[in-house]
Amino acid sequence: MVNREICVLKFGGRTLQGRQRFGPDEKRLLEECQQAEKVNDIYRLLAQRRNVARAQRLRDVATDYILPLRRQGSVPVIVVSAFDWATDKLEQLTACITSHPNPYEYARLLMSGELRANSALALTLDSLECPARSLTGREAGIATKGGAVNALIEKVDTDNLRELIQREVVPVVAGFQGYYYNGQSERDEVSILGRGGSNLTAVALAGALGQTEATMYSDVDGIYDSDPKVNPNAQRLTEVTAQELLSWPQSPKVIQRESVEYAIQQGINIWIRSGFEPDRPGTCIICR
């Protein structure tokens, strides 16, 4: 089968959440919280404002990044991380329960963050008359090895993805997760890839679909020669080789090291681009 160009786009948690967690009018929100009589009233108010802001942000992501590709006739494959802080909160919950969690239940709890994000984005696309389908890692065909936690990708079955693409339905894949065969239970069980694993999901899907690149949308507009938060003279790199990047004393937080190593094996270039400014050029990590 000849592989047509399929854009594989990954959206990070901060990109999906937005820079302003509760919307633009935070001063007014603070005043309303101060006027609340009960803690539960504050909680409900914050949750409501967060969801309103999150829904608007998802519409912006769909409008700025996904719908333009659909208008051009392309059916992109979307990979999402959990909303910003979601995985941290789930890890904190686990720690409050036990210091030695069952790996299976721990994996299922953490993967719920990505499942909320990809379902919400698929709902958003549908509401904008762009057919979409949310997929778990297993439904996206990501088979792993090494157990339930910190698993390694073994293979990817793209049949389900290709069927959706053929029907012009945008697949929205929950990153960070897959499934493996448990010899003890003699059944398939869920697995997670480790922190930052949504990057690895995107690279693996691009490779399995016969593509030469994957794009990661983040809250930064590329990779810099030094930390721009510390060095005001830091310069954004137009491109950098994977070998050079891996030789740096500290890998950039914007890209998981394992995903770069996997991209080298598969010959997949990785773009790091802004999830807030679509026209910013970004940085290409040359892995081919």
C-alpha beads as a LAMMPS data file, in Angstrom:
LAMMPS data file: protein, C-alpha beads

288 atoms
287 bonds

1 atom types
1 bond types

-500.0 500.0 xlo xhi
-500.0 500.0 ylo yhi
-500.0 500.0 zlo zhi

Masses

1 110.0

Atoms # bond

1 1 1 0.000 0.000 0.000
2 1 1 1.321 3.454 -0.892
3 1 1 1.230 5.778 2.123
4 1 1 -0.208 9.218 1.427
5 1 1 0.896 12.100 3.596
6 1 1 -0.754 11.919 7.000
7 1 1 0.036 14.722 9.422
8 1 1 0.665 13.394 12.934
9 1 1 0.168 16.195 15.468
10 1 1 0.694 15.978 19.198
11 1 1 -0.746 18.571 21.588
12 1 1 0.758 18.945 25.034
13 1 1 -1.204 19.471 28.234
14 1 1 -0.465 23.183 28.571
15 1 1 -1.448 23.728 24.944
16 1 1 -4.813 22.025 25.516
17 1 1 -5.408 23.766 28.835
18 1 1 -4.393 27.257 27.752
19 1 1 -2.161 29.790 29.460
20 1 1 -5.011 31.154 31.585
21 1 1 -6.516 28.258 33.491
22 1 1 -9.682 30.120 34.486
23 1 1 -10.082 32.471 31.562
24 1 1 -9.046 36.089 31.017
25 1 1 -10.823 37.778 33.949
26 1 1 -8.959 36.272 36.904
27 1 1 -9.288 39.415 39.055
28 1 1 -13.081 39.241 38.908
29 1 1 -12.957 35.513 39.661
30 1 1 -10.875 36.187 42.763
31 1 1 -13.414 38.751 43.942
32 1 1 -16.273 36.269 43.421
33 1 1 -14.380 33.632 45.414
34 1 1 -13.897 36.076 48.275
35 1 1 -17.660 36.686 48.316
36 1 1 -18.510 32.992 48.467
37 1 1 -19.924 31.736 51.749
38 1 1 -18.851 28.086 51.543
39 1 1 -15.740 26.252 50.385
40 1 1 -17.878 24.092 48.115
41 1 1 -19.204 27.235 46.435
42 1 1 -15.625 28.288 45.663
43 1 1 -14.833 24.832 44.327
44 1 1 -17.871 24.801 42.038
45 1 1 -17.111 28.315 40.805
46 1 1 -13.502 27.438 39.980
47 1 1 -14.529 24.208 38.262
48 1 1 -17.137 26.023 36.178
49 1 1 -14.728 28.768 35.080
50 1 1 -11.999 26.239 34.325
51 1 1 -14.330 24.209 32.122
52 1 1 -15.552 27.297 30.253
53 1 1 -11.945 28.357 29.607
54 1 1 -10.941 24.822 28.662
55 1 1 -13.811 24.470 26.187
56 1 1 -12.851 27.743 24.506
57 1 1 -9.216 26.672 24.350
58 1 1 -10.149 23.354 22.699
59 1 1 -12.161 25.267 20.089
60 1 1 -9.107 27.447 19.434
61 1 1 -6.880 24.394 18.991
62 1 1 -9.377 22.822 16.600
63 1 1 -9.875 26.042 14.627
64 1 1 -6.219 27.086 14.410
65 1 1 -4.503 23.734 13.870
66 1 1 -6.846 20.929 12.820
67 1 1 -9.645 22.408 10.723
68 1 1 -7.225 24.129 8.276
69 1 1 -5.783 20.695 7.443
70 1 1 -9.257 19.272 6.901
71 1 1 -10.090 22.123 4.534
72 1 1 -6.983 21.179 2.554
73 1 1 -8.287 17.619 2.253
74 1 1 -5.913 16.066 4.820
75 1 1 -7.083 13.853 7.678
76 1 1 -4.557 14.348 10.490
77 1 1 -3.892 11.910 13.299
78 1 1 -4.014 13.748 16.622
79 1 1 -2.233 12.657 19.804
80 1 1 -2.966 14.401 23.106
81 1 1 -1.449 14.601 26.540
82 1 1 -3.550 14.996 29.660
83 1 1 -4.659 18.524 30.524
84 1 1 -1.999 20.507 32.354
85 1 1 -1.412 19.237 35.926
86 1 1 -3.824 16.320 35.497
87 1 1 -1.166 13.598 35.701
88 1 1 0.493 15.339 38.652
89 1 1 -2.812 15.351 40.540
90 1 1 -3.395 11.670 39.793
91 1 1 0.090 10.817 41.026
92 1 1 -0.571 12.817 44.195
93 1 1 -3.817 10.925 44.718
94 1 1 -1.976 7.636 44.378
95 1 1 0.653 8.728 46.894
96 1 1 -2.073 9.653 49.378
97 1 1 -3.516 6.145 49.076
98 1 1 -0.406 3.980 49.097
99 1 1 3.344 4.092 48.629
100 1 1 3.271 0.755 46.767
101 1 1 0.429 0.925 44.220
102 1 1 -0.637 -2.061 42.191
103 1 1 0.954 -1.416 38.749
104 1 1 -2.239 -2.306 36.866
105 1 1 -4.459 0.065 38.864
106 1 1 -1.780 2.763 38.880
107 1 1 -1.584 2.605 35.071
108 1 1 -5.369 2.755 34.721
109 1 1 -5.593 5.763 37.040
110 1 1 -2.893 7.771 35.286
111 1 1 -4.151 7.013 31.781
112 1 1 -7.538 8.508 32.682
113 1 1 -6.046 11.987 32.248
114 1 1 -5.375 11.456 28.545
115 1 1 -8.775 9.834 28.064
116 1 1 -10.535 12.957 29.313
117 1 1 -8.456 15.163 27.036
118 1 1 -8.893 13.173 23.841
119 1 1 -12.640 12.676 24.357
120 1 1 -13.101 16.392 24.987
121 1 1 -11.154 17.324 21.842
122 1 1 -13.111 14.781 19.762
123 1 1 -16.377 16.264 21.085
124 1 1 -15.123 19.726 20.166
125 1 1 -14.263 18.681 16.618
126 1 1 -17.659 17.001 16.199
127 1 1 -19.386 20.179 17.396
128 1 1 -17.514 22.050 14.645
129 1 1 -18.813 19.603 12.018
130 1 1 -15.494 17.790 11.780
131 1 1 -16.099 14.055 12.372
132 1 1 -13.660 12.713 14.971
133 1 1 -13.192 9.587 17.078
134 1 1 -11.319 9.339 20.368
135 1 1 -9.121 6.256 20.743
136 1 1 -7.358 4.607 23.647
137 1 1 -3.793 3.438 23.128
138 1 1 -5.073 -0.078 22.585
139 1 1 -7.665 1.070 20.035
140 1 1 -4.857 2.894 18.236
141 1 1 -2.977 -0.417 18.051
142 1 1 -0.049 0.391 20.346
143 1 1 1.282 -2.917 21.701
144 1 1 3.953 -2.705 24.388
145 1 1 6.287 -4.861 26.421
146 1 1 7.779 -4.570 29.884
147 1 1 4.663 -4.608 32.043
148 1 1 2.058 -2.055 33.032
149 1 1 4.326 0.866 33.979
150 1 1 7.191 2.442 32.000
151 1 1 6.397 0.125 29.107
152 1 1 8.242 0.046 25.778
153 1 1 6.513 0.098 22.410
154 1 1 6.838 -3.253 20.675
155 1 1 4.677 -2.732 17.571
156 1 1 1.829 -0.642 16.188
157 1 1 -1.173 -2.002 14.295
158 1 1 -2.559 0.854 12.197
159 1 1 -5.630 -0.904 10.745
160 1 1 -8.102 1.027 12.908
161 1 1 -6.389 4.354 12.235
162 1 1 -6.304 3.759 8.485
163 1 1 -9.978 2.832 8.433
164 1 1 -10.916 6.075 10.179
165 1 1 -8.698 8.102 7.851
166 1 1 -10.276 6.420 4.848
167 1 1 -13.701 7.452 6.179
168 1 1 -12.364 11.004 6.759
169 1 1 -12.807 10.740 10.518
170 1 1 -10.054 12.411 12.531
171 1 1 -8.486 9.953 15.029
172 1 1 -7.756 11.583 18.399
173 1 1 -5.425 9.236 20.234
174 1 1 -4.795 9.274 23.970
175 1 1 -1.027 9.460 24.298
176 1 1 1.157 7.831 26.952
177 1 1 -0.614 4.472 26.843
178 1 1 -0.882 1.102 25.148
179 1 1 -1.506 -2.524 26.043
180 1 1 0.493 -5.699 26.610
181 1 1 -0.168 -9.410 26.932
182 1 1 0.080 -10.561 30.547
183 1 1 1.219 -14.165 30.601
184 1 1 0.028 -14.677 34.190
185 1 1 -3.549 -13.535 33.588
186 1 1 -3.439 -14.712 29.957
187 1 1 -5.134 -11.538 28.760
188 1 1 -4.300 -8.129 27.321
189 1 1 -3.900 -5.413 29.935
190 1 1 -3.291 -1.666 29.844
191 1 1 0.147 -0.087 30.059
192 1 1 1.642 3.404 30.295
193 1 1 4.837 4.577 28.639
194 1 1 6.290 6.876 31.283
195 1 1 6.180 10.658 31.722
196 1 1 6.339 12.489 28.425
197 1 1 5.139 9.341 26.703
198 1 1 2.672 11.171 24.470
199 1 1 5.673 12.325 22.421
200 1 1 6.649 8.695 21.972
201 1 1 3.087 7.821 20.953
202 1 1 3.165 10.450 18.189
203 1 1 6.543 9.325 16.852
204 1 1 5.498 5.665 16.893
205 1 1 2.257 6.368 15.028
206 1 1 4.072 8.467 12.426
207 1 1 6.540 5.662 11.824
208 1 1 3.860 2.972 11.620
209 1 1 1.862 5.100 9.158
210 1 1 4.889 5.462 6.890
211 1 1 5.421 9.168 7.571
212 1 1 8.727 11.035 7.793
213 1 1 7.876 13.541 10.522
214 1 1 5.690 14.289 13.539
215 1 1 4.870 17.678 15.012
216 1 1 4.725 18.414 18.743
217 1 1 2.759 21.524 19.742
218 1 1 3.830 22.927 23.069
219 1 1 3.825 26.107 25.135
220 1 1 7.222 27.003 23.635
221 1 1 7.949 27.853 20.007
222 1 1 10.974 25.614 19.540
223 1 1 14.284 24.530 21.034
224 1 1 16.749 27.191 22.193
225 1 1 20.515 27.110 22.584
226 1 1 20.008 27.923 26.275
227 1 1 17.082 28.344 28.629
228 1 1 15.219 31.493 27.471
229 1 1 13.690 31.853 30.942
230 1 1 17.202 32.291 32.351
231 1 1 19.085 33.787 29.399
232 1 1 17.294 36.684 27.647
233 1 1 19.734 36.342 24.729
234 1 1 18.877 32.692 24.062
235 1 1 18.438 31.920 20.375
236 1 1 15.839 29.593 18.890
237 1 1 17.379 26.934 16.680
238 1 1 15.926 26.430 13.209
239 1 1 17.074 22.821 13.345
240 1 1 19.242 20.553 15.457
241 1 1 20.396 17.003 14.882
242 1 1 19.116 14.343 17.231
243 1 1 22.683 13.267 18.025
244 1 1 23.604 16.811 19.049
245 1 1 20.456 17.157 21.133
246 1 1 21.099 13.893 22.960
247 1 1 24.650 15.034 23.755
248 1 1 23.458 18.066 25.693
249 1 1 24.017 17.814 29.477
250 1 1 20.289 18.410 30.006
251 1 1 17.687 17.370 27.456
252 1 1 15.022 20.017 26.716
253 1 1 11.908 19.409 28.802
254 1 1 9.742 19.943 25.736
255 1 1 10.681 16.573 24.215
256 1 1 11.059 13.166 25.853
257 1 1 14.525 11.668 25.332
258 1 1 13.095 8.203 24.586
259 1 1 10.957 9.638 21.791
260 1 1 14.046 11.128 20.117
261 1 1 15.864 7.791 20.363
262 1 1 12.836 6.022 18.889
263 1 1 12.617 8.630 16.114
264 1 1 16.239 7.907 15.169
265 1 1 15.432 4.199 14.849
266 1 1 12.373 4.935 12.711
267 1 1 13.817 7.828 10.690
268 1 1 11.175 10.322 11.856
269 1 1 12.016 14.037 12.067
270 1 1 10.381 15.830 14.995
271 1 1 9.067 19.376 14.811
272 1 1 8.697 21.406 18.002
273 1 1 6.229 24.234 17.382
274 1 1 4.115 26.722 19.302
275 1 1 0.666 25.575 20.334
276 1 1 -0.421 29.210 20.688
277 1 1 1.020 30.895 17.582
278 1 1 0.336 28.758 14.491
279 1 1 2.551 30.847 12.223
280 1 1 5.713 30.484 14.309
281 1 1 8.219 28.289 12.415
282 1 1 9.507 26.138 15.292
283 1 1 12.539 23.833 15.408
284 1 1 13.121 20.609 13.485
285 1 1 14.983 17.803 15.240
286 1 1 16.726 15.950 12.403
287 1 1 16.506 12.228 13.120
288 1 1 16.824 10.829 9.585

Bonds

1 1 1 2
2 1 2 3
3 1 3 4
4 1 4 5
5 1 5 6
6 1 6 7
7 1 7 8
8 1 8 9
9 1 9 10
10 1 10 11
11 1 11 12
12 1 12 13
13 1 13 14
14 1 14 15
15 1 15 16
16 1 16 17
17 1 17 18
18 1 18 19
19 1 19 20
20 1 20 21
21 1 21 22
22 1 22 23
23 1 23 24
24 1 24 25
25 1 25 26
26 1 26 27
27 1 27 28
28 1 28 29
29 1 29 30
30 1 30 31
31 1 31 32
32 1 32 33
33 1 33 34
34 1 34 35
35 1 35 36
36 1 36 37
37 1 37 38
38 1 38 39
39 1 39 40
40 1 40 41
41 1 41 42
42 1 42 43
43 1 43 44
44 1 44 45
45 1 45 46
46 1 46 47
47 1 47 48
48 1 48 49
49 1 49 50
50 1 50 51
51 1 51 52
52 1 52 53
53 1 53 54
54 1 54 55
55 1 55 56
56 1 56 57
57 1 57 58
58 1 58 59
59 1 59 60
60 1 60 61
61 1 61 62
62 1 62 63
63 1 63 64
64 1 64 65
65 1 65 66
66 1 66 67
67 1 67 68
68 1 68 69
69 1 69 70
70 1 70 71
71 1 71 72
72 1 72 73
73 1 73 74
74 1 74 75
75 1 75 76
76 1 76 77
77 1 77 78
78 1 78 79
79 1 79 80
80 1 80 81
81 1 81 82
82 1 82 83
83 1 83 84
84 1 84 85
85 1 85 86
86 1 86 87
87 1 87 88
88 1 88 89
89 1 89 90
90 1 90 91
91 1 91 92
92 1 92 93
93 1 93 94
94 1 94 95
95 1 95 96
96 1 96 97
97 1 97 98
98 1 98 99
99 1 99 100
100 1 100 101
101 1 101 102
102 1 102 103
103 1 103 104
104 1 104 105
105 1 105 106
106 1 106 107
107 1 107 108
108 1 108 109
109 1 109 110
110 1 110 111
111 1 111 112
112 1 112 113
113 1 113 114
114 1 114 115
115 1 115 116
116 1 116 117
117 1 117 118
118 1 118 119
119 1 119 120
120 1 120 121
121 1 121 122
122 1 122 123
123 1 123 124
124 1 124 125
125 1 125 126
126 1 126 127
127 1 127 128
128 1 128 129
129 1 129 130
130 1 130 131
131 1 131 132
132 1 132 133
133 1 133 134
134 1 134 135
135 1 135 136
136 1 136 137
137 1 137 138
138 1 138 139
139 1 139 140
140 1 140 141
141 1 141 142
142 1 142 143
143 1 143 144
144 1 144 145
145 1 145 146
146 1 146 147
147 1 147 148
148 1 148 149
149 1 149 150
150 1 150 151
151 1 151 152
152 1 152 153
153 1 153 154
154 1 154 155
155 1 155 156
156 1 156 157
157 1 157 158
158 1 158 159
159 1 159 160
160 1 160 161
161 1 161 162
162 1 162 163
163 1 163 164
164 1 164 165
165 1 165 166
166 1 166 167
167 1 167 168
168 1 168 169
169 1 169 170
170 1 170 171
171 1 171 172
172 1 172 173
173 1 173 174
174 1 174 175
175 1 175 176
176 1 176 177
177 1 177 178
178 1 178 179
179 1 179 180
180 1 180 181
181 1 181 182
182 1 182 183
183 1 183 184
184 1 184 185
185 1 185 186
186 1 186 187
187 1 187 188
188 1 188 189
189 1 189 190
190 1 190 191
191 1 191 192
192 1 192 193
193 1 193 194
194 1 194 195
195 1 195 196
196 1 196 197
197 1 197 198
198 1 198 199
199 1 199 200
200 1 200 201
201 1 201 202
202 1 202 203
203 1 203 204
204 1 204 205
205 1 205 206
206 1 206 207
207 1 207 208
208 1 208 209
209 1 209 210
210 1 210 211
211 1 211 212
212 1 212 213
213 1 213 214
214 1 214 215
215 1 215 216
216 1 216 217
217 1 217 218
218 1 218 219
219 1 219 220
220 1 220 221
221 1 221 222
222 1 222 223
223 1 223 224
224 1 224 225
225 1 225 226
226 1 226 227
227 1 227 228
228 1 228 229
229 1 229 230
230 1 230 231
231 1 231 232
232 1 232 233
233 1 233 234
234 1 234 235
235 1 235 236
236 1 236 237
237 1 237 238
238 1 238 239
239 1 239 240
240 1 240 241
241 1 241 242
242 1 242 243
243 1 243 244
244 1 244 245
245 1 245 246
246 1 246 247
247 1 247 248
248 1 248 249
249 1 249 250
250 1 250 251
251 1 251 252
252 1 252 253
253 1 253 254
254 1 254 255
255 1 255 256
256 1 256 257
257 1 257 258
258 1 258 259
259 1 259 260
260 1 260 261
261 1 261 262
262 1 262 263
263 1 263 264
264 1 264 265
265 1 265 266
266 1 266 267
267 1 267 268
268 1 268 269
269 1 269 270
270 1 270 271
271 1 271 272
272 1 272 273
273 1 273 274
274 1 274 275
275 1 275 276
276 1 276 277
277 1 277 278
278 1 278 279
279 1 279 280
280 1 280 281
281 1 281 282
282 1 282 283
283 1 283 284
284 1 284 285
285 1 285 286
286 1 286 287
287 1 287 288
